[in-house]
Structure formats: structure tokens, C-alpha cells
Amino acid sequence: MAEAKGQSAGSDDLLLKPGQSSRRTVMGWFAGALIFAGVMGFLLHVADIAELLAVLKAASPLWIAAALSCQLATYACAAAVWQVVTRRAGYRLDLPDLLKLAVMELFANQAIPTGGLSGSLLVARGLVRRSISSSIAVTALLIAALSYYAAYFLTAALAFVLLWSTGDLSGTWEWLSIMFAAIIILITVLLVAVTITKGRWIPRSLLGRPLVARLAKALAKVRTDMASDPRVLGPTIFFQLAIFVLDATTLWFAVRALGVSIGPSPAFLAFVLASVVATVSPIPLGLGSFEGGCIAVLHVLGVSIEAALAATLIFRGMSFWMPMLPGMWLTHREARADL
């Protein structure tokens, strides 16, 4: 315990201080909530409210339970990503303990919209508290990011190939695919550059700033040998791919729960293309943009507006809102343990 506390005290390099991004967080949530309300208001105006309520009431509990099981499995896959890295470094952490960190990561990513950085930093800090060296924690953070964007790129590429094979890849989708590819490739190149150089590219003039100095100090500890190890990257990309598949399956089961018979391919396309729309759009948290994209694709692929709206709300309830309360509670417990 003394070792864990000692390392935790040095983990401030891995996490922003509370309140540093509070204003941006509030603004992000406010903007996202406004757009979400606007999109939902428009969809509810277009949809038949009575039919929507009837569709929701008729939802099959068995299909809902199956969808819920898929979402719970995503937490296990997220925990497995961190476990692959720590085990490769010689540490043994129990999967249940890492599951807690996975829920905390999801909560932080949604509560503090920073493109996934807040959740990763929170997990890195949690790893340090569990006696993992700060160098491995930082390395795990970068490997998790690299594997995520690699899996995201592969998943989106498959979705665009499927869309192209149906003859629907034209106009707006072509531009979205180009913008998405450019964004993901740019982020990946930056992550690789950061990993290889260990932050040495940061100008000296910026190192006087506390935040930049902490970032540079953390990046200097990156284990480049692990970040380029196929025995680490291979399994982590696999688990990240599994998360995308499980999320798409959750949406598919949500649609099936409403009595709509569709194959897994339309649900996969709807989930991935809606995720791409949310990524490309500047809207925080993807609120509104994801829902609108998902409902639009499902409707184009033959699902009624009411069923598409109901299925999307069920999916977002499980994937976005369900982890919030347990994640907040676990994060609070983690913060109290640092005191």
C-alpha cells in the first residue's frame, strides 16, 4: 500500500487538475443538450407519438436482455485492452478490478467531452494507484488510443465497402468517408509521432507552461518497445474491434426487440455510419448527431421512423446513459481513496 500511495502521488502528470476544464465541460454539455433536444424535437414531430409509445411498450424483454449483455461485454473488452498491456509488462491485475476502471473511463469520456482523453487519463491514474509504474500507465494510455483508432478505421472501412457494394456510397457519404479517413489518419500519425519522439518535439518555449510540462514529463516515460510490439498491438486491436461489433450487435438486438426483422448488416451500417457522423461533426459528445444519423440510416434501410427512433433511444440508453451513475460512484470512490 505504501508503494501504491507513493506512485499515486506522482500520477498528477497523467491527469488534469479538477476544474481546469470545467467551463469547457459545461459548454460542451450545454451545446450537446441543445442540439440533442432539437434533433429529438424534430424526430418526434415527424414520428407518430402514439405508435412510438406502442412500439416501446411491445419491446421483447429477452431481446432487451440480450442487448444489455452485449453492452456489459464491451466493458470486459475495454478492461482486457488494459490487461494486455499490463501483463506484457509483467504486472498481474484482476479483470474485475480493471472492469471498474473501464466503467470509470466510459463515465469520464461522457462527463468530460475531450475526445476520449479524460477517460484514458483517469484509467492511467487508476493503474498507477494499483502499483503499476507511471511509464507503463502512460504506455498503456497510448497503446489503447492507437488500437482504438486502428479498430475504428478498419470498422468504418468495412462499413463504407458494404455501402459501396450496395451502390449507396455517393454524394454526402463520399465526402464523409474522406473527412473521416483524414481525421483518423491525422490522429494516428500524431499518436505515432508522440510515441516515437516521447514528446521531444514540444517547443522549449511551451515547456514553461505547467500543463505542457506535465505532458512532456509523462510522454518521456513511454515504452516504445511495447508500443510497437505486435504481441501487444494485435490483441488490443482485436478487443477494440470486439467493442465495435458488440455495440453494433446491441443496436441490432434493440431493433429486433421491437419486432422488426432485419439482418445484422443494416444495424452494423447504422451504428458505424452514425458514429462516423458524430466523429466528423463538431457537436460535443455526439449528442443529436449520432441519434439523427442512426435513425436516418435505419429508416433508409427499411425500418420505420418510430421503430428506428425507439431502437436508437434504447441503444443510447444502454451505451451512453446506463454507465453514468455507477461510473460516477466508482470515480468518487477512487478519488476518496487518493485522499
C-alpha positions as CSV (number, residue, x, y, z in Angstrom):
1,M,0.0,0.0,0.0
2,A,2.9,2.4,0.7
3,E,4.2,1.8,-2.8
4,A,0.8,2.4,-4.4
5,K,0.3,5.6,-2.5
6,G,3.7,6.8,-3.4
7,Q,3.2,6.2,-7.0
8,S,-0.3,7.8,-6.9
9,A,1.2,11.0,-5.6
10,G,3.3,11.2,-8.7
11,S,0.5,10.5,-11.0
12,D,-0.5,14.1,-11.3
13,D,1.4,14.2,-14.5
14,L,-1.2,12.0,-16.0
15,L,-4.3,14.0,-15.2
16,L,-5.6,17.5,-15.4
17,K,-6.4,19.1,-12.1
18,P,-10.2,19.3,-11.2
19,G,-11.8,22.5,-12.5
20,Q,-9.2,23.1,-15.3
21,S,-11.7,22.1,-17.9
22,S,-15.0,22.7,-16.0
23,R,-16.0,25.6,-18.2
24,R,-15.4,23.7,-21.4
25,T,-17.2,20.7,-20.0
26,V,-20.3,22.8,-19.1
27,M,-20.3,24.5,-22.5
28,G,-19.9,21.1,-24.3
29,W,-22.8,19.6,-22.4
30,F,-25.0,22.6,-22.9
31,A,-24.3,22.7,-26.7
32,G,-24.8,19.0,-27.0
33,A,-28.0,19.1,-25.0
34,L,-29.4,21.9,-27.2
35,I,-28.7,20.0,-30.4
36,F,-30.0,16.7,-29.0
37,A,-33.2,18.4,-27.9
38,G,-33.5,20.0,-31.4
39,V,-33.0,16.7,-33.2
40,M,-35.3,14.8,-30.8
41,G,-38.0,17.5,-31.2
42,F,-37.8,17.3,-35.0
43,L,-38.0,13.5,-35.0
44,L,-40.9,13.4,-32.5
45,H,-42.7,15.9,-34.8
46,V,-42.2,13.6,-37.8
47,A,-42.9,10.4,-35.9
48,D,-46.3,9.2,-34.7
49,I,-46.1,9.6,-30.9
50,A,-48.8,7.0,-30.2
51,E,-47.1,4.5,-32.5
52,L,-43.7,5.2,-30.9
53,L,-45.1,4.5,-27.4
54,A,-46.8,1.4,-28.7
55,V,-43.5,0.1,-30.2
56,L,-41.7,0.8,-26.9
57,K,-44.3,-1.0,-24.8
58,A,-44.2,-4.0,-27.1
59,A,-40.4,-4.4,-26.7
60,S,-39.3,-8.0,-26.0
61,P,-37.6,-8.4,-22.6
62,L,-35.5,-11.3,-24.0
63,W,-34.1,-9.2,-26.8
64,I,-33.5,-6.3,-24.4
65,A,-31.6,-8.6,-22.1
66,A,-29.5,-9.8,-25.0
67,A,-28.7,-6.2,-25.9
68,L,-27.8,-5.5,-22.3
69,S,-25.5,-8.5,-22.2
70,C,-23.6,-7.2,-25.3
71,Q,-23.1,-3.8,-23.6
72,L,-21.8,-5.4,-20.4
73,A,-19.4,-7.4,-22.6
74,T,-18.0,-4.2,-24.0
75,Y,-16.7,-3.3,-20.5
76,A,-14.9,-6.6,-20.3
77,C,-13.3,-6.0,-23.7
78,A,-12.2,-2.5,-22.6
79,A,-10.7,-3.9,-19.4
80,A,-8.9,-6.6,-21.5
81,V,-7.2,-3.9,-23.5
82,W,-5.6,-2.5,-20.4
83,Q,-4.9,-6.0,-19.1
84,V,-2.9,-7.0,-22.2
85,V,-0.5,-4.1,-21.8
86,T,0.0,-4.5,-18.0
87,R,0.5,-8.3,-18.3
88,R,3.0,-7.8,-21.1
89,A,4.9,-5.5,-18.7
90,G,4.9,-8.2,-16.0
91,Y,2.0,-7.0,-13.8
92,R,-1.0,-9.1,-12.8
93,L,-4.2,-7.2,-12.3
94,D,-7.6,-8.9,-11.8
95,L,-10.1,-8.4,-14.6
96,P,-12.9,-7.3,-12.1
97,D,-10.7,-4.5,-10.8
98,L,-10.0,-3.4,-14.4
99,L,-13.7,-3.6,-15.1
100,K,-14.2,-0.9,-12.6
101,L,-11.7,1.3,-14.4
102,A,-13.5,0.5,-17.7
103,V,-16.8,1.9,-16.3
104,M,-15.0,4.9,-14.9
105,E,-13.3,5.5,-18.3
106,L,-16.7,5.5,-20.1
107,F,-18.2,7.8,-17.5
108,A,-15.3,10.3,-17.7
109,N,-15.4,10.3,-21.5
110,Q,-19.0,11.2,-21.5
111,A,-19.0,13.6,-18.5
112,I,-15.9,15.5,-19.7
113,P,-16.0,15.6,-23.6
114,T,-12.3,15.7,-24.5
115,G,-12.3,13.1,-27.4
116,G,-11.7,10.2,-25.0
117,L,-8.6,11.7,-23.4
118,S,-10.3,12.3,-20.0
119,G,-11.3,8.7,-19.6
120,S,-7.9,7.4,-20.7
121,L,-6.1,9.7,-18.2
122,L,-8.4,8.6,-15.4
123,V,-7.6,4.9,-16.1
124,A,-3.9,5.7,-16.3
125,R,-4.1,7.3,-12.9
126,G,-6.0,4.3,-11.6
127,L,-3.3,2.0,-12.9
128,V,-0.7,4.0,-11.0
129,R,-2.7,3.7,-7.8
130,R,-2.7,-0.1,-8.3
131,S,1.1,-0.2,-8.2
132,I,1.6,0.0,-12.0
133,S,4.6,2.1,-12.8
134,S,3.8,5.5,-14.4
135,S,5.8,4.6,-17.5
136,I,3.6,1.5,-18.1
137,A,0.5,3.6,-17.4
138,V,1.4,6.2,-20.0
139,T,2.4,3.5,-22.4
140,A,-1.0,1.7,-21.9
141,L,-2.8,5.0,-22.5
142,L,-1.1,5.5,-25.9
143,I,-1.5,1.8,-26.9
144,A,-5.2,2.0,-26.0
145,A,-5.6,5.1,-28.2
146,L,-3.6,3.6,-31.1
147,S,-5.5,0.3,-31.0
148,Y,-8.9,2.2,-30.8
149,Y,-8.2,4.3,-33.9
150,A,-6.9,1.4,-35.8
151,A,-10.0,-0.6,-35.0
152,Y,-12.3,2.3,-35.7
153,F,-10.6,2.8,-39.1
154,L,-11.0,-0.9,-40.0
155,T,-14.6,-1.0,-38.9
156,A,-15.5,2.2,-40.8
157,A,-13.7,1.0,-43.9
158,L,-15.7,-2.2,-43.8
159,A,-18.9,-0.2,-43.5
160,F,-18.1,2.0,-46.4
161,V,-17.2,-1.0,-48.5
162,L,-20.6,-2.5,-47.7
163,L,-22.2,0.8,-48.6
164,W,-20.3,0.9,-51.8
165,S,-21.3,-2.7,-52.7
166,T,-25.0,-1.7,-52.4
167,G,-24.5,1.3,-54.7
168,D,-25.4,3.8,-51.9
169,L,-21.9,5.3,-51.4
170,S,-22.4,8.6,-53.2
171,G,-22.7,12.3,-52.6
172,T,-22.6,13.1,-48.9
173,W,-21.3,9.7,-47.8
174,E,-18.3,10.0,-50.1
175,W,-17.3,13.3,-48.5
176,L,-17.9,11.9,-45.0
177,S,-15.7,8.9,-45.7
178,I,-12.9,11.2,-47.0
179,M,-13.2,13.5,-44.0
180,F,-13.4,10.6,-41.5
181,A,-10.3,8.9,-43.1
182,A,-8.4,12.2,-43.0
183,I,-9.2,12.8,-39.3
184,I,-8.4,9.2,-38.2
185,I,-5.1,9.1,-40.2
186,L,-4.1,12.5,-38.8
187,I,-4.8,11.4,-35.2
188,T,-3.0,8.1,-35.7
189,V,0.1,9.8,-37.2
190,L,0.2,12.3,-34.3
191,L,-0.1,9.4,-31.8
192,V,2.7,7.5,-33.5
193,A,4.9,10.7,-33.6
194,V,4.2,11.3,-29.9
195,T,5.1,7.7,-29.1
196,I,8.4,7.6,-31.1
197,T,9.7,11.0,-30.1
198,K,8.5,10.8,-26.5
199,G,7.3,14.4,-26.6
200,R,10.7,15.8,-27.7
201,W,9.0,17.7,-30.5
202,I,7.4,20.1,-28.0
203,P,9.0,23.5,-28.4
204,R,11.0,24.7,-25.4
205,S,9.0,28.0,-25.3
206,L,5.9,25.9,-24.3
207,L,7.6,23.9,-21.6
208,G,7.3,26.8,-19.2
209,R,3.6,26.1,-19.0
210,P,2.6,23.7,-16.2
211,L,0.2,21.7,-18.3
212,V,2.7,21.3,-21.2
213,A,5.5,20.5,-18.7
214,R,3.4,17.7,-17.1
215,L,2.5,16.3,-20.5
216,A,6.2,16.3,-21.6
217,K,7.2,14.6,-18.4
218,A,4.6,11.9,-18.9
219,L,5.5,11.3,-22.5
220,A,9.2,10.9,-21.7
221,K,8.3,7.7,-19.9
222,V,6.7,6.0,-22.9
223,R,7.9,2.4,-23.5
224,T,8.4,2.5,-27.3
225,D,9.3,-1.2,-27.4
226,M,5.9,-2.2,-26.1
227,A,4.0,0.4,-28.2
228,S,5.5,-1.3,-31.4
229,D,5.2,-4.9,-30.1
230,P,2.8,-6.9,-32.3
231,R,2.1,-9.2,-29.3
232,V,0.6,-6.1,-27.7
233,L,-1.0,-4.3,-30.6
234,G,-2.6,-7.4,-32.1
235,P,-4.7,-8.4,-29.1
236,T,-5.6,-4.8,-28.2
237,I,-6.8,-4.0,-31.7
238,F,-8.8,-7.3,-31.5
239,F,-10.5,-6.3,-28.3
240,Q,-11.2,-2.8,-29.7
241,L,-12.8,-4.4,-32.8
242,A,-14.9,-6.6,-30.5
243,I,-16.2,-3.5,-28.8
244,F,-17.4,-2.1,-32.1
245,V,-19.0,-5.4,-33.0
246,L,-20.7,-5.7,-29.6
247,D,-22.1,-2.1,-29.9
248,A,-23.5,-2.8,-33.4
249,T,-25.0,-6.1,-32.1
250,T,-26.6,-4.1,-29.2
251,L,-28.3,-1.9,-31.8
252,W,-29.4,-4.9,-33.8
253,F,-30.9,-6.6,-30.7
254,A,-32.6,-3.3,-29.8
255,V,-34.3,-3.3,-33.3
256,R,-35.2,-7.0,-33.0
257,A,-36.7,-6.3,-29.6
258,L,-39.2,-4.0,-31.2
259,G,-40.4,-6.8,-33.5
260,V,-38.6,-5.6,-36.6
261,S,-36.9,-8.3,-38.5
262,I,-33.6,-7.1,-40.0
263,G,-30.3,-8.7,-40.5
264,P,-27.1,-7.7,-38.7
265,S,-25.7,-5.8,-41.7
266,P,-28.2,-2.9,-41.6
267,A,-27.7,-2.5,-37.9
268,F,-23.9,-2.6,-38.3
269,L,-24.1,0.1,-41.0
270,A,-26.4,2.3,-39.0
271,F,-24.1,2.1,-35.9
272,V,-20.8,2.7,-37.7
273,L,-22.1,5.4,-40.1
274,A,-23.8,7.2,-37.2
275,S,-20.5,7.0,-35.3
276,V,-18.7,8.5,-38.3
277,V,-21.2,11.3,-38.5
278,A,-20.7,12.0,-34.7
279,T,-16.9,12.0,-35.2
280,V,-16.9,14.3,-38.2
281,S,-19.4,16.8,-36.7
282,P,-18.2,19.4,-34.2
283,I,-21.0,18.6,-31.8
284,P,-19.8,17.6,-28.3
285,L,-20.5,14.0,-27.2
286,G,-22.2,13.2,-30.5
287,L,-25.5,14.1,-28.9
288,G,-28.1,14.6,-31.6
289,S,-25.7,13.9,-34.5
290,F,-25.3,10.2,-33.6
291,E,-29.1,9.8,-33.0
292,G,-30.0,11.6,-36.2
293,G,-27.5,9.6,-38.3
294,C,-28.5,6.2,-36.8
295,I,-32.2,6.8,-37.2
296,A,-31.7,8.1,-40.8
297,V,-29.7,5.1,-41.9
298,L,-32.1,2.6,-40.2
299,H,-35.0,4.3,-41.9
300,V,-33.3,4.2,-45.3
301,L,-32.6,0.5,-44.8
302,G,-36.3,-0.2,-44.3
303,V,-37.1,0.4,-40.6
304,S,-40.0,2.7,-39.8
305,I,-39.2,6.1,-38.2
306,E,-40.9,5.1,-35.0
307,A,-39.0,1.8,-34.7
308,A,-35.7,3.4,-35.7
309,L,-36.2,6.2,-33.1
310,A,-37.2,3.7,-30.4
311,A,-34.2,1.4,-31.1
312,T,-31.8,4.3,-31.1
313,L,-33.1,5.6,-27.8
314,I,-32.8,2.1,-26.3
315,F,-29.2,1.7,-27.6
316,R,-28.2,5.2,-26.3
317,G,-29.8,4.5,-23.0
318,M,-27.6,1.4,-22.6
319,S,-24.4,2.7,-24.1
320,F,-24.4,6.3,-23.1
321,W,-26.6,6.8,-20.0
322,M,-26.5,3.4,-18.2
323,P,-22.8,3.7,-17.1
324,M,-23.2,7.2,-15.8
325,L,-24.4,6.5,-12.3
326,P,-22.1,3.6,-11.5
327,G,-19.2,5.4,-13.2
328,M,-19.8,8.5,-11.1
329,W,-19.9,6.4,-7.9
330,L,-16.8,4.4,-8.8
331,T,-14.9,7.6,-9.7
332,H,-15.9,9.2,-6.4
333,R,-14.7,6.1,-4.5
334,E,-11.4,6.2,-6.5
335,A,-11.0,9.9,-5.7
336,R,-11.6,9.4,-2.0
337,A,-9.0,6.6,-2.0
338,D,-6.4,9.1,-3.1
339,L,-7.0,11.3,-0.1
